Each structure stands twice: as C-alpha cells, then as structure tokens.
C-alpha cells in the first residue's frame, strides 16, 4: 500500500509538471503541444531524475558516515560543482555544454580531494575525517566562488547566482538521455550495497564480523554517490535539502533497512523536485524562481517537523 501511495505521488507530480506552466495549454492539446513535448516533458523527467539521484545519494552517504546531517553539499561535492560552473561563467565560455562539463569536473575534483583527505592516517576511509574534509573543501570552494562572483560584472553575477541556487530551465531531451545513460550504474551500485549498509549501521567491527568487506563497501558507496551527485548537479545547478530531507521522510515510512529505503528515496526525491520545479515555474509567472529556493522553503519546515517527531518519540 505504501508503494502504491508513493507511485501515485510520483505520477501526480509528473502530471502536474506537464499540465501546469506559464503558458496555458488546453488539456485536449497536451498530447500534440510542442510546448509540452519540447519543454515541459523533458523538464519534468529531468527534475525527477535529478531529485531521485540526489535523494538516493543522500540516503547512502548518511548510512556511510553514520551522520543524519550528511548530504552531498556537506561532503563538498556541490561546492566543487558550483566553483567549476562559476569559473566557466567568469571565463565567458560560450559552448552550451561548457557549464555542465565544468560543474561535473569541479564536483569530481572536490570528490577526489575529499576522498584523499579521508585516507589521511592510513589506508582506511575514515567517515569522521570524510565529513571534516568535506566541510573544509566546501568552505574553500565557497570562498573561491564568492571571490569570482564579486569580481564579475552584473550580467555574469546574476547568471552565477541563478546557477548556484539551482534551476532546470536548460532542460532538454539531450540532458535527459545523458542522465539516463549515466545514472543507472551508480544507482545499481548503491542498491547492491543495501545489505552492507545495514551492517555498517551496527558499527564497522560488527559489520566485519558479520562478513561485510567494510573498506570495499565504503569506497564503492562514496564513489557511486559522488558520481551520481556530480552528474545531477552538472545539469541542474546546486539544489539543496533534497538529499537531506527525503531520506529521513522515507525512513519514517519504510524504516532503516536500505533495501526498501534506497528505491523509496529515489522515487520520493524525484517527486519532490518535480513538484518544486512546477512551483518555481508558476508561482511568479512569467518569471521563474530558482528551484533551489523552493526546495529550501519546503525542506526547512519539513525538517523541523521531522526533528519534532524524533525528539517527541
């Protein structure tokens, strides 16, 4: 019943994303409308894929570092992607693929740096050091990004800020196809790690005694979640709260076992971002809000409610 309810929410979110928009399209013309076919439908699917990717990555990272506040931004990945994108804007790179490629490269650079710092003191990946390294790398990339933005002219400044708050206005079928080709492998890696992540929740020593290859699991999960986040941020900008709030909301319904939690987080994250993007498009039409603002406005109250529920229980 829970899966049926989640499926209905996903279908409703995608339907609203296709039906609603600043330009009125009669219901009878939805199937033949060029606006729907070329703009709304790829944007709705891209929002679903990006939201799902961020949510499943957040759920896996929270289990990996055993920290309920962990999400892609905490580990420096979003900051690295933002720095790469702002650098491309500042350098006036005009290729349509320059921004996503630069963002992806920045996220990969941050991932590699955080991973290397997480190995300080030995060959084992220490989750505590991983968080500290992510915070440090995130602070560094934020400082450099702010410096670049402050030295840019007005047009570049606006473009940089809009990208840093996330948006799907550049959605196209090419972006959807790219993410559909790229995302399945890291998603499968994370789903395959569901049982080892359950064991890691007991602690590394108990997990080893129960047969988990702890170091291999930590590396696979970190790399898969990071690569998935890098691709999502590259096509959408920096979108917060999806990877933080959705896993906690899904745990209230599906519990802490990762076999059902990870796919539920993917579906829930996709639905949340599709709904948020619809709100961003229609709330102040014909202008458009950055979708990261909408997810923050939704995510903060939801997170407060979740905190109240945890402290009351």
Backbone bond lengths (Angstrom), bond angles and torsions (degrees), N, CA, C in turn:
res aa  C-N    CA-C-N  psi(-1)  N-CA   C-N-CA  omega(-1)  CA-C   N-CA-C  phi
1 X - - - 1.460 - - 1.531 111.52 -
2 X 1.349 114.58 -38.74 1.469 117.80 178.48 1.521 111.25 -64.41
3 X 1.348 116.49 -40.40 1.459 119.55 179.71 1.525 110.60 -66.49
4 X 1.332 116.45 -37.88 1.459 119.60 177.80 1.525 110.30 -63.37
5 X 1.336 116.24 -43.27 1.459 119.98 178.25 1.515 111.88 -62.07
6 X 1.340 116.61 -42.38 1.464 119.58 178.75 1.525 110.39 -65.36
7 X 1.327 116.43 -39.18 1.463 119.46 177.45 1.522 112.33 -61.88
8 X 1.330 116.25 -39.31 1.464 120.21 177.63 1.526 110.49 -64.29
9 X 1.341 116.94 -41.29 1.469 120.82 178.57 1.529 110.53 -61.90
10 X 1.329 116.58 -43.87 1.468 120.65 178.98 1.524 110.71 -62.06
11 X 1.335 116.88 -47.16 1.462 120.32 -179.76 1.528 111.43 -62.31
12 X 1.345 116.35 -40.58 1.463 119.67 179.44 1.522 111.05 -66.21
13 X 1.334 117.07 -39.98 1.465 120.72 179.65 1.526 111.05 -62.92
14 X 1.338 117.08 -43.53 1.459 120.61 179.94 1.525 110.78 -69.03
15 X 1.329 116.65 -38.18 1.462 119.87 179.49 1.522 110.97 -64.85
16 X 1.327 117.65 -44.42 1.462 120.93 178.34 1.527 110.96 -63.06
17 X 1.344 116.36 -37.60 1.459 119.66 179.63 1.522 111.83 -64.32
18 X 1.328 116.68 -30.10 1.467 120.81 -179.90 1.528 111.29 -84.54
19 X 1.329 116.53 -38.04 1.469 120.65 -174.71 1.522 112.03 -77.63
20 X 1.341 116.79 -41.52 1.460 120.88 -173.53 1.526 111.48 -92.16
21 X 1.329 115.58 147.23 1.456 121.03 177.84 1.509 110.46 175.11
22 X 1.333 117.37 169.09 1.468 119.99 -179.19 1.526 113.25 -63.49
23 X 1.330 116.99 -28.62 1.472 120.62 177.04 1.525 108.94 -97.44
24 X 1.331 116.51 128.72 1.462 120.40 -178.64 1.523 109.91 -76.13
25 X 1.327 114.92 127.18 1.459 121.27 175.27 1.527 107.42 -123.38
26 X 1.331 119.13 117.34 1.470 121.06 178.91 1.524 111.22 -57.27
27 X 1.337 116.05 144.96 1.465 120.26 -178.70 1.518 111.56 -57.66
28 X 1.323 116.97 -35.42 1.469 120.33 -178.97 1.521 112.44 -67.11
29 X 1.343 117.04 -20.13 1.464 120.64 -176.54 1.526 112.82 -103.46
30 X 1.330 117.84 4.83 1.467 119.62 -175.69 1.525 112.17 -59.06
31 X 1.331 116.57 -41.52 1.464 119.65 -174.82 1.525 112.55 -68.97
32 X 1.331 117.95 -24.52 1.460 120.89 -175.81 1.530 113.45 -110.79
33 X 1.326 117.01 -4.21 1.466 120.54 -175.82 1.528 111.59 -70.56
34 X 1.315 115.58 131.20 1.461 120.77 176.75 1.520 110.69 -68.55
35 X 1.344 117.46 -33.05 1.468 121.58 177.42 1.521 110.16 -60.33
36 X 1.328 115.95 -45.02 1.464 120.36 -179.84 1.524 110.38 -67.98
37 X 1.311 116.22 -46.71 1.460 120.36 -173.93 1.521 112.16 -68.78
38 X 1.311 118.43 -40.14 1.463 121.11 -173.45 1.524 114.05 -95.81
39 X 1.346 117.51 -23.44 1.464 120.27 -174.54 1.531 112.83 -116.81
40 X 1.317 116.55 -59.87 1.471 118.90 -170.98 1.524 113.20 -71.86
41 X 1.324 117.60 -43.64 1.459 119.44 -176.42 1.525 112.33 -65.38
42 X 1.351 119.89 -49.57 1.472 117.71 176.69 1.524 112.54 -63.28
43 X 1.331 117.01 -33.43 1.464 119.18 178.98 1.529 111.16 -67.42
44 X 1.327 117.40 -41.34 1.460 120.74 178.17 1.527 111.16 -63.42
45 X 1.328 117.06 -43.66 1.461 120.41 -179.91 1.524 111.04 -67.63
46 X 1.333 117.24 -38.75 1.458 119.85 178.78 1.530 110.42 -65.97
47 X 1.338 116.96 -41.61 1.467 120.42 177.34 1.522 110.13 -59.85
48 X 1.327 117.23 -42.82 1.464 120.54 179.75 1.523 111.05 -62.90
49 X 1.334 116.79 -45.21 1.462 120.15 -178.41 1.527 111.87 -67.03
50 X 1.332 116.77 -41.49 1.464 120.05 179.75 1.527 110.42 -66.62
51 X 1.336 116.75 -47.22 1.456 119.58 179.34 1.522 112.16 -61.00
52 X 1.333 116.61 -43.25 1.459 120.04 177.82 1.515 112.34 -62.80
53 X 1.329 116.31 -40.98 1.470 120.35 179.77 1.527 111.20 -63.69
54 X 1.336 116.97 -45.15 1.462 120.05 -179.85 1.528 111.33 -65.07
55 X 1.333 117.21 -39.10 1.456 120.56 -177.10 1.532 111.79 -69.60
56 X 1.336 117.43 -44.90 1.462 118.95 -179.14 1.529 110.73 -69.30
57 X 1.349 116.23 -34.09 1.465 119.40 175.82 1.530 110.23 -65.63
58 X 1.336 117.18 -41.67 1.452 120.33 178.45 1.521 112.11 -63.08
59 X 1.333 117.33 -42.76 1.466 120.56 178.77 1.522 111.12 -61.73
60 X 1.321 117.21 -42.10 1.462 120.60 -179.59 1.523 111.30 -68.36
61 X 1.323 117.46 -41.45 1.469 120.24 -179.72 1.526 111.12 -66.89
62 X 1.329 117.65 -37.87 1.465 119.78 177.43 1.522 111.10 -61.21
63 X 1.329 116.44 -38.64 1.465 119.87 177.54 1.525 111.12 -71.41
64 X 1.331 115.98 -38.17 1.459 120.06 -177.39 1.522 111.93 -62.88
65 X 1.325 116.80 -47.97 1.473 120.18 -175.85 1.532 111.71 -95.26
66 X 1.342 115.90 -0.49 1.471 121.97 179.27 1.528 110.62 51.97
67 X 1.339 114.29 48.50 1.460 121.52 -179.61 1.525 107.77 -137.96
68 X 1.345 118.26 119.09 1.473 119.81 -176.69 1.525 113.99 -68.20
69 X 1.345 117.61 -12.51 1.462 120.31 179.96 1.526 112.59 -95.51
70 X 1.314 116.94 0.90 1.468 119.63 -177.46 1.519 110.47 -72.09
71 X 1.311 116.08 136.16 1.461 122.71 171.10 1.519 106.76 -156.89
72 X 1.324 118.33 173.82 1.467 119.80 -176.05 1.522 114.40 -55.32
73 X 1.337 118.34 -34.64 1.462 119.24 -178.92 1.523 111.55 -70.52
74 X 1.354 116.94 -32.81 1.458 120.08 -179.81 1.521 111.33 -66.04
75 X 1.335 117.10 -30.37 1.458 120.54 -178.43 1.527 112.81 -93.04
76 X 1.328 117.79 16.26 1.451 121.67 170.67 1.512 116.02 82.72
77 X 1.348 117.84 -2.06 1.463 119.81 -174.50 1.527 111.46 -69.96
78 X 1.320 116.61 -44.00 1.459 119.56 -179.96 1.525 111.04 -66.10
79 X 1.332 116.26 -38.20 1.466 119.59 177.78 1.515 112.33 -62.86
80 X 1.336 116.80 -40.84 1.459 120.22 177.60 1.515 111.96 -64.85
81 X 1.338 116.34 -41.92 1.470 119.84 177.51 1.523 110.85 -63.72
82 X 1.337 116.83 -42.06 1.465 120.55 178.43 1.512 112.30 -61.27
83 X 1.328 116.68 -41.57 1.458 120.45 178.81 1.527 110.79 -63.21
84 X 1.327 116.76 -43.76 1.460 119.59 179.08 1.519 112.19 -61.59
85 X 1.344 116.24 -42.82 1.463 119.87 -179.09 1.524 111.66 -67.23
86 X 1.330 117.15 -45.21 1.466 120.69 -179.60 1.521 110.43 -64.22
87 X 1.306 117.22 -35.82 1.463 120.46 177.22 1.529 110.33 -63.44
88 X 1.335 117.30 -41.57 1.466 120.51 177.49 1.522 110.95 -63.55
89 X 1.355 117.08 -39.64 1.467 120.69 177.97 1.516 110.63 -64.99
90 X 1.336 116.71 -43.60 1.465 121.02 -178.18 1.520 112.22 -65.65
91 X 1.338 116.56 -30.61 1.468 120.79 -178.73 1.528 112.71 -88.10
92 X 1.343 117.04 4.65 1.472 122.86 177.55 1.522 112.20 56.98
93 X 1.330 116.77 40.79 1.460 120.01 176.44 1.523 107.99 -77.48
94 X 1.322 117.66 120.37 1.463 121.45 -168.40 1.520 115.11 -96.96
95 X 1.308 118.30 -6.55 1.458 119.65 -179.75 1.529 110.62 -63.16
96 X 1.344 118.91 139.28 1.467 120.42 -179.95 1.526 113.41 -63.51
97 X 1.340 116.74 -22.69 1.459 120.08 179.33 1.520 112.26 -96.41
98 X 1.348 117.05 -0.25 1.469 119.54 -176.06 1.522 112.09 -63.80
99 X 1.335 116.53 -43.84 1.461 120.42 -176.48 1.530 112.21 -64.61
100 X 1.344 119.63 -51.92 1.476 118.18 178.45 1.513 113.30 -63.58
101 X 1.339 117.59 -36.03 1.468 119.32 179.19 1.522 110.53 -66.97
102 X 1.345 116.91 -43.17 1.462 120.37 178.58 1.525 111.09 -64.47
103 X 1.343 116.95 -40.82 1.461 120.09 178.13 1.526 111.17 -64.47
104 X 1.317 116.69 -42.39 1.458 120.89 178.69 1.528 111.02 -63.02
105 X 1.343 116.01 -42.95 1.460 119.90 178.41 1.526 111.24 -63.97
106 X 1.339 117.11 -40.71 1.456 120.03 177.78 1.519 112.35 -63.34
107 X 1.341 116.77 -40.87 1.461 120.28 177.94 1.525 111.27 -65.51
108 X 1.333 117.27 -40.26 1.458 120.32 177.82 1.528 111.14 -64.48
109 X 1.353 116.42 -39.57 1.463 119.45 177.42 1.517 111.75 -62.60
110 X 1.344 116.73 -44.24 1.462 120.54 177.62 1.521 110.98 -63.33
111 X 1.341 116.25 -41.78 1.459 120.28 178.95 1.524 111.49 -59.63
112 X 1.346 116.32 -46.61 1.460 120.22 -179.23 1.529 111.50 -63.80
113 X 1.340 116.70 -40.65 1.460 120.09 -179.42 1.520 111.67 -67.02
114 X 1.336 116.90 -45.01 1.469 120.36 178.91 1.522 110.22 -64.17
115 X 1.319 116.58 -40.62 1.469 119.93 178.86 1.522 111.19 -62.26
116 X 1.335 115.76 -43.50 1.471 118.87 -179.82 1.516 111.21 -65.41
117 X 1.323 116.88 -40.95 1.457 119.77 177.80 1.525 111.12 -66.83
118 X 1.326 116.73 -31.16 1.463 120.29 178.47 1.511 113.12 -67.99
119 X 1.327 116.97 -16.41 1.467 121.34 178.33 1.521 112.40 -94.65
120 X 1.340 117.73 2.39 1.455 120.88 -179.56 1.527 109.40 -61.01
121 X 1.304 115.76 131.46 1.461 120.26 178.71 1.508 113.67 94.52
122 X 1.312 119.10 1.22 1.454 120.72 178.21 1.508 111.51 160.79
123 X 1.341 114.73 -176.11 1.461 120.32 -177.61 1.519 112.31 -87.76
124 X 1.332 117.43 -6.87 1.450 120.33 -178.05 1.527 110.98 -92.55
125 X 1.305 115.71 141.86 1.456 121.72 178.97 1.526 108.39 -80.65
126 X 1.339 116.48 112.89 1.456 122.11 -176.52 1.536 109.29 -91.95
127 X 1.338 118.82 115.24 1.467 120.27 -178.04 1.525 113.64 -59.06
128 X 1.329 117.47 -34.86 1.467 119.99 -179.58 1.523 110.49 -66.36
129 X 1.332 116.21 -44.95 1.462 119.96 178.35 1.516 110.22 -67.77
130 X 1.339 117.22 -32.13 1.453 121.13 178.87 1.534 110.30 -60.19
131 X 1.329 117.02 -43.45 1.463 120.56 179.00 1.520 110.36 -65.14
132 X 1.341 116.81 -46.74 1.462 120.02 179.93 1.520 110.79 -61.42
133 X 1.336 116.92 -41.45 1.464 120.36 178.29 1.522 110.76 -64.21
134 X 1.330 116.79 -40.14 1.462 119.99 178.51 1.514 112.34 -63.51
135 X 1.331 116.78 -41.78 1.466 120.44 177.89 1.530 110.05 -63.41
136 X 1.336 116.53 -43.03 1.468 120.03 -179.14 1.525 111.49 -65.47
137 X 1.325 116.94 -46.09 1.469 120.51 179.14 1.522 110.34 -64.62
138 X 1.340 117.44 -39.89 1.458 120.65 177.79 1.522 111.88 -62.33
139 X 1.335 116.71 -41.80 1.464 120.14 178.54 1.524 111.07 -65.19
140 X 1.328 116.60 -39.98 1.466 120.48 179.94 1.528 111.03 -65.33
141 X 1.338 116.48 -48.19 1.469 119.21 -179.32 1.531 111.05 -64.86
142 X 1.344 117.05 -34.92 1.463 119.74 177.70 1.517 111.06 -65.04
143 X 1.339 117.04 -38.87 1.459 120.59 179.15 1.522 111.33 -65.55
144 X 1.328 117.02 -44.88 1.461 120.41 179.66 1.530 110.39 -66.80
145 X 1.335 116.63 -40.14 1.463 120.37 178.04 1.524 111.31 -61.50
146 X 1.346 116.83 -43.93 1.459 120.84 178.84 1.524 111.01 -62.48
147 X 1.324 116.65 -39.06 1.465 120.24 178.08 1.526 110.86 -63.12
148 X 1.328 116.60 -43.50 1.462 119.91 179.63 1.530 111.05 -64.71
149 X 1.322 116.98 -42.32 1.464 120.60 -179.55 1.520 111.06 -65.24
150 X 1.340 116.76 -40.94 1.465 120.26 -178.22 1.525 112.17 -66.92
151 X 1.334 117.64 -22.56 1.467 121.44 179.76 1.526 112.60 -95.52
152 X 1.323 117.32 0.31 1.458 120.84 -177.42 1.528 110.45 -89.68
153 X 1.338 115.27 161.18 1.464 118.19 176.11 1.525 110.56 -78.84
154 X 1.322 117.38 178.67 1.460 121.72 -170.15 1.526 112.33 -62.06
155 X 1.336 117.75 -44.97 1.466 120.49 -177.74 1.526 110.97 -64.40
156 X 1.344 114.83 -44.57 1.459 118.80 179.02 1.526 111.00 -64.63
157 X 1.330 116.12 -37.44 1.457 121.33 179.93 1.522 110.52 -59.95
158 X 1.339 116.66 -46.56 1.461 120.43 179.91 1.526 111.13 -63.76
159 X 1.323 117.22 -45.07 1.463 120.43 179.88 1.526 111.28 -60.87
160 X 1.340 115.60 -41.48 1.461 119.83 -179.32 1.522 111.04 -64.87
161 X 1.331 116.44 -44.29 1.457 119.40 -179.02 1.529 111.02 -65.97
162 X 1.326 117.36 -40.16 1.455 120.43 178.44 1.523 110.89 -61.99
163 X 1.323 116.63 -41.31 1.465 119.17 179.74 1.520 110.83 -68.43
164 X 1.339 116.64 -39.71 1.464 119.58 -178.28 1.531 112.11 -66.01
165 X 1.340 117.96 -21.87 1.457 120.70 176.69 1.524 112.38 -94.72
166 X 1.299 117.03 1.07 1.452 120.95 174.81 1.515 113.05 82.26
167 X 1.313 115.98 146.41 1.457 120.98 178.51 1.513 110.49 -175.88
168 X 1.326 115.52 153.88 1.459 121.32 -178.28 1.522 111.57 -120.72
169 X 1.339 116.33 23.10 1.460 119.88 -178.25 1.527 111.98 -66.80
170 X 1.319 117.61 -22.22 1.458 120.88 178.60 1.514 113.69 -90.83
171 X 1.333 117.49 14.19 1.467 120.89 -177.44 1.523 111.11 -61.91
172 X 1.314 115.27 141.24 1.466 121.37 177.48 1.524 107.97 -151.70
173 X 1.333 114.98 168.06 1.462 118.51 177.35 1.520 111.59 -63.95
174 X 1.340 117.10 -28.50 1.467 119.96 176.91 1.524 110.63 -63.66
175 X 1.341 117.15 -43.48 1.458 120.46 178.59 1.520 111.47 -64.36
176 X 1.334 116.19 -41.26 1.461 120.13 178.43 1.527 110.52 -61.78
177 X 1.340 116.06 -46.44 1.467 119.95 179.89 1.518 111.31 -62.83
178 X 1.342 116.56 -40.09 1.455 120.34 -179.86 1.525 110.69 -61.95
179 X 1.324 116.98 -45.54 1.464 120.25 -179.03 1.529 111.08 -70.18
180 X 1.344 116.71 -34.37 1.464 119.59 177.20 1.527 111.99 -64.99
181 X 1.324 117.10 -32.60 1.462 120.68 178.05 1.525 110.79 -78.53
182 X 1.327 115.96 -37.43 1.459 120.74 -172.01 1.529 113.10 -82.81
183 X 1.338 117.16 -40.90 1.468 121.10 -168.86 1.524 115.73 -71.54
184 X 1.343 120.88 -34.11 1.475 118.75 -173.49 1.519 115.30 -55.69
185 X 1.339 119.18 -39.58 1.464 120.09 -176.57 1.531 111.99 -63.62
186 X 1.356 119.98 -53.64 1.467 117.48 177.50 1.521 113.05 -63.30
187 X 1.348 118.72 -32.54 1.463 120.27 177.41 1.528 110.01 -64.46
188 X 1.326 117.69 -43.40 1.461 121.23 178.48 1.522 110.65 -63.08
189 X 1.340 117.04 -40.44 1.474 120.47 177.66 1.527 110.65 -59.92
190 X 1.329 117.23 -42.83 1.461 120.54 179.85 1.533 110.99 -68.00
191 X 1.329 117.74 -42.33 1.463 120.03 179.05 1.524 111.16 -64.28
192 X 1.332 116.86 -36.40 1.467 120.41 178.72 1.526 111.87 -68.67
193 X 1.338 116.53 -21.88 1.468 120.43 -179.34 1.526 112.42 -90.12
194 X 1.339 118.29 9.96 1.464 120.95 -175.39 1.522 111.71 -59.04
195 X 1.320 117.95 -49.48 1.465 120.95 -179.12 1.526 112.29 -63.91
196 X 1.349 119.02 -48.08 1.474 118.45 176.11 1.540 113.68 -59.45
197 X 1.343 117.31 -33.69 1.466 119.24 177.23 1.527 110.99 -66.92
198 X 1.324 117.68 -35.00 1.463 120.47 174.00 1.529 110.51 -61.14
199 X 1.320 116.07 -41.02 1.465 119.74 -179.80 1.527 111.24 -69.97
200 X 1.357 116.45 -37.57 1.466 119.19 178.69 1.520 112.08 -62.06
201 X 1.333 117.07 -28.27 1.462 119.97 179.08 1.522 111.46 -62.92
202 X 1.328 116.99 -21.95 1.467 121.00 177.97 1.523 112.29 -81.53
203 X 1.336 116.90 -11.75 1.457 121.71 -174.90 1.510 109.88 114.55
204 X 1.319 116.75 155.71 1.459 120.09 -174.63 1.529 112.56 -68.19
205 X 1.317 117.70 -41.05 1.466 119.50 -179.73 1.523 111.99 -65.13
206 X 1.347 118.86 -49.90 1.474 117.81 175.32 1.530 112.88 -58.37
207 X 1.342 116.95 -37.17 1.462 119.59 179.16 1.523 111.38 -62.86
208 X 1.334 116.43 -40.84 1.476 119.72 177.69 1.524 110.79 -63.76
209 X 1.317 117.23 -42.56 1.462 120.59 -178.92 1.525 111.26 -65.98
210 X 1.330 116.75 -26.27 1.455 120.67 179.39 1.530 112.53 -90.09
211 X 1.339 116.25 5.44 1.461 120.14 171.73 1.511 116.93 101.70
212 X 1.318 118.38 5.07 1.470 119.84 -179.37 1.516 110.82 -81.69
213 X 1.324 116.77 137.42 1.464 121.88 172.37 1.532 106.96 -84.09
214 X 1.324 115.55 86.63 1.460 121.55 -166.92 1.521 112.23 -59.43
215 X 1.314 117.80 -47.70 1.468 120.04 -175.95 1.525 111.52 -65.91
216 X 1.332 116.10 -40.26 1.464 119.18 177.99 1.530 110.82 -64.75
217 X 1.328 116.81 -40.76 1.465 120.73 179.55 1.521 110.25 -63.76
218 X 1.324 117.56 -44.86 1.463 120.55 -178.62 1.520 111.17 -61.68
219 X 1.320 117.08 -41.69 1.467 119.77 179.92 1.524 110.87 -67.29
220 X 1.330 116.75 -45.28 1.469 119.98 -178.59 1.518 111.22 -62.16
221 X 1.321 116.37 -45.47 1.463 120.03 -177.34 1.517 110.60 -66.69
222 X 1.334 117.48 -44.51 1.463 119.43 -179.14 1.527 110.99 -63.21
223 X 1.319 117.68 -45.78 1.464 120.27 -177.97 1.533 111.07 -67.30
224 X 1.334 117.80 -42.61 1.462 120.06 -179.27 1.527 110.91 -65.12
225 X 1.337 117.30 -45.85 1.466 120.52 179.88 1.521 110.89 -64.53
226 X 1.314 116.73 -37.63 1.460 120.37 -179.16 1.520 111.44 -68.73
227 X 1.334 117.37 -44.42 1.456 120.72 179.90 1.526 111.03 -65.60
228 X 1.321 116.48 -37.69 1.461 120.26 177.85 1.525 110.62 -65.05
229 X 1.324 116.46 -43.52 1.465 120.69 177.98 1.520 111.28 -64.35
230 X 1.331 116.80 -41.83 1.463 120.53 -179.56 1.527 111.01 -58.87
231 X 1.336 116.93 -43.51 1.460 120.00 179.47 1.522 111.46 -66.77
232 X 1.347 116.77 -41.78 1.462 120.33 -179.11 1.524 111.34 -63.77
233 X 1.322 116.40 -46.59 1.466 120.68 -178.57 1.526 110.81 -66.90
234 X 1.328 116.70 -33.11 1.459 120.11 -178.38 1.522 112.14 -62.47
235 X 1.340 117.83 -33.12 1.469 119.48 -177.01 1.527 112.87 -98.75
236 X 1.341 117.91 -8.34 1.467 119.25 -173.97 1.513 114.91 -129.05
237 X 1.330 118.52 -9.15 1.454 119.51 -171.98 1.514 110.48 83.47
238 X 1.323 115.90 -173.59 1.463 121.37 -174.92 1.530 108.69 -87.40
239 X 1.324 116.27 113.16 1.467 122.49 -179.41 1.523 107.97 -118.73
240 X 1.309 116.61 116.76 1.450 121.11 -176.41 1.514 113.35 -95.29
241 X 1.313 115.60 169.36 1.460 127.19 171.73 1.525 114.71 75.29
242 X 1.315 119.87 -23.85 1.465 119.86 179.88 1.519 110.12 -64.02
243 X 1.339 116.92 -47.64 1.452 120.93 -179.73 1.509 114.27 -72.45
244 X 1.324 117.63 -11.82 1.460 121.77 179.64 1.518 111.60 -97.64
245 X 1.330 117.60 -49.87 1.460 121.93 -170.98 1.532 112.06 -80.36
246 X 1.320 117.62 -44.32 1.461 120.23 -173.29 1.529 112.78 -59.44
247 X 1.352 120.32 -46.25 1.473 118.24 178.20 1.525 113.29 -57.93
248 X 1.335 117.50 -38.72 1.466 119.80 179.16 1.530 110.92 -67.58
249 X 1.330 116.83 -40.39 1.462 119.66 178.40 1.533 110.66 -63.70
250 X 1.332 117.49 -40.71 1.459 120.61 179.82 1.534 111.83 -69.16
251 X 1.324 117.43 -29.68 1.475 119.50 177.06 1.524 111.72 -65.36
252 X 1.328 116.85 -31.23 1.464 119.43 177.25 1.522 111.46 -64.63
253 X 1.323 117.43 -28.82 1.459 121.98 -177.85 1.522 113.08 -96.74
254 X 1.334 117.05 -38.08 1.458 120.70 -174.05 1.527 113.59 -110.16
255 X 1.318 118.23 -2.64 1.454 119.62 -179.36 1.520 112.01 79.92
256 X 1.316 115.84 -165.31 1.467 121.10 -172.16 1.532 113.52 -99.65
257 X 1.323 118.54 -2.90 1.459 119.68 178.05 1.524 109.36 -73.61
258 X 1.339 115.48 129.91 1.462 119.68 -169.45 1.527 113.69 -80.10
259 X 1.321 117.76 -15.97 1.469 117.71 178.99 1.526 111.71 -62.52
260 X 1.339 119.63 -45.77 1.472 117.95 172.90 1.524 113.43 -85.50
261 X 1.347 117.00 -26.88 1.462 119.82 -173.94 1.519 112.42 -65.97
262 X 1.333 117.52 -43.66 1.471 120.13 -175.12 1.534 112.41 -64.22
263 X 1.337 119.99 -49.53 1.481 117.56 176.65 1.525 112.78 -65.14
264 X 1.354 116.91 -34.65 1.469 118.80 177.31 1.522 110.78 -63.88
265 X 1.336 116.83 -39.61 1.464 120.65 178.17 1.524 110.61 -63.95
266 X 1.329 117.27 -39.73 1.469 120.05 178.82 1.527 110.38 -61.43
267 X 1.328 117.02 -48.10 1.462 120.37 -178.91 1.528 111.33 -66.74
268 X 1.342 116.61 -41.77 1.458 119.81 179.61 1.514 112.43 -66.27
269 X 1.323 117.14 -40.85 1.462 120.40 178.26 1.515 111.97 -65.36
270 X 1.336 116.55 -39.55 1.455 119.77 177.29 1.515 112.12 -63.21
271 X 1.354 116.20 -43.11 1.459 119.93 179.05 1.518 111.33 -64.77
272 X 1.337 117.07 -42.58 1.466 120.30 -178.79 1.523 111.40 -62.08
273 X 1.332 117.21 -44.79 1.460 118.65 -177.04 1.527 111.10 -72.19
274 X 1.330 117.95 -34.72 1.465 119.66 176.38 1.532 110.54 -63.19
275 X 1.330 117.60 -42.79 1.457 120.93 176.98 1.524 111.42 -65.75
276 X 1.326 116.17 -43.19 1.469 120.18 -179.59 1.518 111.07 -62.61
277 X 1.328 116.93 -39.87 1.463 119.79 179.70 1.520 110.88 -67.93
278 X 1.335 117.70 -35.02 1.466 120.47 175.78 1.521 110.45 -62.71
279 X 1.326 116.65 -44.64 1.465 120.87 177.02 1.523 110.37 -61.27
280 X 1.337 116.93 -42.70 1.468 120.63 -179.45 1.528 111.59 -61.48
281 X 1.327 117.30 -32.18 1.461 121.09 -178.02 1.520 113.38 -80.39
282 X 1.336 117.28 -34.09 1.469 119.42 -171.34 1.526 113.80 -105.02
283 X 1.336 118.83 -16.60 1.471 120.36 -173.19 1.520 112.35 -63.48
284 X 1.330 117.38 -41.28 1.469 120.65 -178.04 1.525 110.15 -125.17
285 X 1.339 116.78 32.17 1.469 121.24 -178.15 1.536 110.14 -54.80
286 X 1.333 117.83 142.81 1.469 127.90 10.37 1.534 114.40 -84.65
287 X 1.335 117.73 -0.30 1.454 118.72 174.51 1.523 109.13 -80.76
288 X 1.336 115.14 173.08 1.459 119.18 -173.66 1.521 110.50 -137.38
289 X 1.320 116.21 133.96 1.465 121.14 176.13 1.525 109.98 -82.98
290 X 1.328 118.47 146.96 1.462 119.30 167.93 1.524 109.82 -61.38
291 X 1.308 117.38 134.03 1.458 120.32 -174.68 1.524 111.85 -66.43
292 X 1.344 117.22 -25.54 1.456 119.55 177.61 1.516 112.49 -63.21
293 X 1.333 117.22 -29.73 1.469 120.69 176.14 1.525 109.79 -67.88
294 X 1.322 116.79 -42.06 1.467 120.62 -179.60 1.526 110.59 -65.52
295 X 1.337 117.66 -43.92 1.467 119.07 179.46 1.518 111.23 -64.24
296 X 1.337 117.03 -33.43 1.464 119.62 176.75 1.529 110.70 -68.60
297 X 1.340 117.06 -43.10 1.463 120.30 179.56 1.525 111.69 -64.56
298 X 1.326 116.69 -32.74 1.465 120.36 176.20 1.523 110.66 -81.17
299 X 1.328 115.88 -42.37 1.458 120.69 -172.34 1.515 114.66 -68.22
300 X 1.332 117.36 -38.56 1.469 119.30 -177.47 1.528 111.79 -63.68
301 X 1.358 119.91 -51.52 1.472 118.32 177.94 1.532 113.07 -61.12
302 X 1.338 117.10 -39.38 1.466 119.66 179.11 1.521 110.33 -62.97
303 X 1.328 117.00 -41.78 1.453 120.21 -179.74 1.526 111.07 -65.99
304 X 1.328 116.83 -36.89 1.466 120.49 176.69 1.531 110.11 -63.28
305 X 1.346 117.07 -42.95 1.463 120.23 177.74 1.524 111.39 -62.84
306 X 1.333 116.39 -40.50 1.466 119.76 178.06 1.529 110.70 -63.74
307 X 1.328 116.40 -41.59 1.458 119.53 178.84 1.526 110.91 -61.95
308 X 1.342 116.42 -41.12 1.467 120.12 178.93 1.525 110.49 -63.35
309 X 1.328 116.40 -38.44 1.463 120.18 -179.32 1.530 110.09 -67.17
310 X 1.357 116.38 -41.99 1.460 119.34 179.44 1.520 111.92 -64.13
311 X 1.354 116.22 -44.36 1.463 119.69 -176.96 1.521 111.63 -71.46
312 X 1.342 117.29 -25.31 1.457 120.27 179.36 1.514 112.29 -80.44
313 X 1.327 115.94 -23.72 1.476 119.86 -176.70 1.514 111.55 -85.74
